Amino acid sequence: MTFQEFYNQEITEKLKKELNLKNIMAVPKLIKISINVGAGEAVTNKNVIEKIQEQMSTIAGQKSIITKARTSVSAFKIRKGLAIGVKVTLRGKRMYQFLEKMIKIVIPRLKDFRGVSESNIDQNGNLNIGFPEQIIFPEIDFDKIDKIRGLQVTVVTNAKNKEKGKKLFEMLGIPFKK
């Protein structure tokens, strides 16, 4: 059974009962997962973006896009239009595959991990997790990376509030702090 089938068959029914919802369409569900890496060193080293883009594509399973600076910031030597990061947006089957990998493989590999904080869920029920290094993902070959970089993962849901979002993430298996 895939993670998507597990969500559709088991979690939706449990959530409907626990949240006292009358309609199955009112059950909170995942919309997308955004993965983002900021590359401040791209200002001085131009080939950093290609390396990050290659690693992100390996992690996500689809091609990543380069984000550019919207405004110039002289204190950071950033000009408008300069490549400063890489992002990937996952939807559908790839989203569920990435979430399953994140819950079952990546989060347990984190060093000194005591659970995801409840404050990582915003008021709209979306989860934001920052990973300190990209080498915790099993696809990344440690010998091929040039520098350890962190990445930000945002799981976007249609939950209306923090409580519904937390209940959804608990049922999906994300370990929260006790």
C-alpha positions as CSV (number, residue, x, y, z in Angstrom):
1,M,0.0,0.0,0.0
2,T,1.4,3.4,-1.0
3,F,1.4,6.3,1.4
4,Q,-1.2,8.1,-0.7
5,E,-3.5,5.0,-0.5
6,F,-2.9,4.8,3.2
7,Y,-3.9,8.5,3.6
8,N,-7.0,8.1,1.4
9,Q,-8.3,4.9,2.9
10,E,-7.4,5.1,6.6
11,I,-6.4,8.6,7.7
12,T,-9.4,10.4,6.0
13,E,-12.0,8.3,7.9
14,K,-10.2,8.6,11.2
15,L,-9.8,12.4,10.8
16,K,-13.5,12.7,9.9
17,K,-14.5,11.0,13.1
18,E,-12.0,12.7,15.4
19,L,-12.7,16.2,14.1
20,N,-16.5,15.5,14.1
21,L,-16.9,16.5,10.4
22,K,-20.1,15.6,8.5
23,N,-18.6,15.8,5.0
24,I,-15.5,13.8,3.8
25,M,-14.6,16.9,1.7
26,A,-14.1,18.9,4.8
27,V,-11.2,16.7,6.0
28,P,-7.8,18.4,5.9
29,K,-5.6,17.2,3.1
30,L,-2.1,17.9,1.7
31,I,-1.9,20.4,-1.2
32,K,1.8,20.6,-1.9
33,I,5.3,20.4,-0.4
34,S,7.9,23.1,-1.1
35,I,11.6,22.5,-0.7
36,N,13.8,25.5,-0.6
37,V,17.6,26.1,-0.3
38,G,19.1,29.6,0.0
39,A,22.5,30.1,-1.5
40,G,24.0,33.3,-0.2
41,E,27.5,32.2,-1.5
42,A,26.2,32.3,-5.1
43,V,27.0,36.0,-5.0
44,T,30.8,35.2,-5.2
45,N,30.7,31.7,-6.7
46,K,28.5,31.3,-9.8
47,N,28.7,27.4,-10.1
48,V,27.2,26.9,-6.6
49,I,23.7,27.2,-7.9
50,E,24.2,24.3,-10.4
51,K,25.5,22.0,-7.7
52,I,22.6,22.9,-5.4
53,Q,20.1,22.4,-8.2
54,E,21.5,19.0,-9.0
55,Q,21.3,17.9,-5.3
56,M,17.7,19.3,-5.0
57,S,16.7,17.4,-8.1
58,T,18.1,14.2,-6.6
59,I,16.3,14.7,-3.3
60,A,12.9,15.7,-4.8
61,G,12.9,13.4,-7.9
62,Q,12.0,16.3,-10.2
63,K,13.8,19.3,-11.7
64,S,14.3,22.3,-9.4
65,I,14.1,25.9,-10.4
66,I,16.4,28.8,-9.6
67,T,15.0,31.7,-7.5
68,K,16.2,35.2,-8.2
69,A,16.5,38.2,-6.0
70,R,13.5,40.5,-6.3
71,T,15.3,43.6,-5.0
72,S,18.9,44.8,-4.7
73,V,20.4,44.7,-1.2
74,S,23.7,46.5,-1.1
75,A,24.7,45.3,2.4
76,F,24.7,41.7,1.0
77,K,26.1,42.6,-2.4
78,I,22.9,41.3,-4.0
79,R,21.5,42.8,-7.2
80,K,18.0,42.4,-8.6
81,G,17.7,39.3,-10.7
82,L,20.8,37.6,-9.2
83,A,20.3,33.8,-8.6
84,I,20.2,33.3,-4.8
85,G,18.4,30.0,-4.2
86,V,16.8,26.9,-5.5
87,K,13.3,25.5,-4.9
88,V,11.1,22.6,-5.8
89,T,7.3,22.2,-5.5
90,L,6.0,18.7,-5.2
91,R,2.3,17.7,-5.8
92,G,0.4,14.5,-6.2
93,K,2.3,11.2,-6.2
94,R,5.7,12.7,-5.7
95,M,4.5,14.7,-2.8
96,Y,3.3,11.6,-0.9
97,Q,6.5,9.7,-1.8
98,F,8.7,12.6,-0.5
99,L,6.6,12.9,2.7
100,E,6.8,9.1,3.4
101,K,10.6,9.3,2.9
102,M,10.8,12.3,5.2
103,I,8.8,10.7,8.0
104,K,10.2,7.2,7.8
105,I,13.9,7.8,6.8
106,V,15.1,11.4,7.1
107,I,13.6,12.5,10.4
108,P,14.9,9.4,12.3
109,R,18.4,10.2,10.9
110,L,18.5,13.7,12.4
111,K,21.1,14.0,15.1
112,D,19.8,14.7,18.7
113,F,16.2,14.7,17.4
114,R,13.5,15.0,20.2
115,G,10.5,15.6,18.0
116,V,9.1,18.4,15.8
117,S,8.0,21.4,17.8
118,E,4.3,22.3,17.7
119,S,5.3,25.9,16.9
120,N,6.5,24.7,13.5
121,I,2.8,24.6,12.5
122,D,1.5,28.0,11.4
123,Q,-2.0,29.4,12.1
124,N,-3.2,28.0,8.7
125,G,-2.2,24.4,9.6
126,N,1.0,24.3,7.4
127,L,4.1,22.6,8.7
128,N,7.6,24.1,8.3
129,I,10.7,22.0,9.0
130,G,14.3,23.1,8.6
131,F,16.9,20.5,8.0
132,P,20.5,21.5,9.0
133,E,22.2,19.4,6.3
134,Q,21.3,17.8,3.0
135,I,23.3,14.7,3.7
136,I,20.6,13.2,5.8
137,F,18.7,12.3,2.6
138,P,19.6,8.8,1.5
139,E,20.0,9.9,-2.2
140,I,22.8,12.3,-1.5
141,D,26.3,10.8,-1.9
142,F,28.5,12.3,0.8
143,D,31.6,12.1,-1.4
144,K,30.0,14.3,-4.2
145,I,28.9,17.2,-2.1
146,D,31.0,20.4,-2.0
147,K,29.5,22.0,1.1
148,I,26.9,21.1,3.8
149,R,23.8,23.2,3.3
150,G,20.5,23.4,5.1
151,L,17.1,23.2,3.5
152,Q,13.6,24.3,4.3
153,V,10.6,22.0,3.8
154,T,7.1,23.4,3.9
155,V,4.1,21.0,3.9
156,V,1.0,23.0,2.8
157,T,-2.5,21.8,3.8
158,N,-6.0,23.1,3.4
159,A,-6.6,22.8,7.2
160,K,-8.3,25.9,8.4
161,N,-6.5,26.2,11.8
162,K,-3.5,24.9,13.7
163,E,-5.4,22.2,15.6
164,K,-6.7,20.5,12.5
165,G,-3.3,20.7,10.9
166,K,-1.6,19.2,13.9
167,K,-4.1,16.3,14.0
168,L,-3.4,15.6,10.3
169,F,0.3,15.6,10.8
170,E,0.0,13.3,13.9
171,M,-2.0,10.8,11.9
172,L,0.5,10.9,9.0
173,G,3.2,9.9,11.6
174,I,5.2,13.1,12.1
175,P,6.7,12.8,15.6
176,F,5.9,15.8,17.8
177,K,7.6,16.8,21.1
178,K,5.8,15.4,24.1
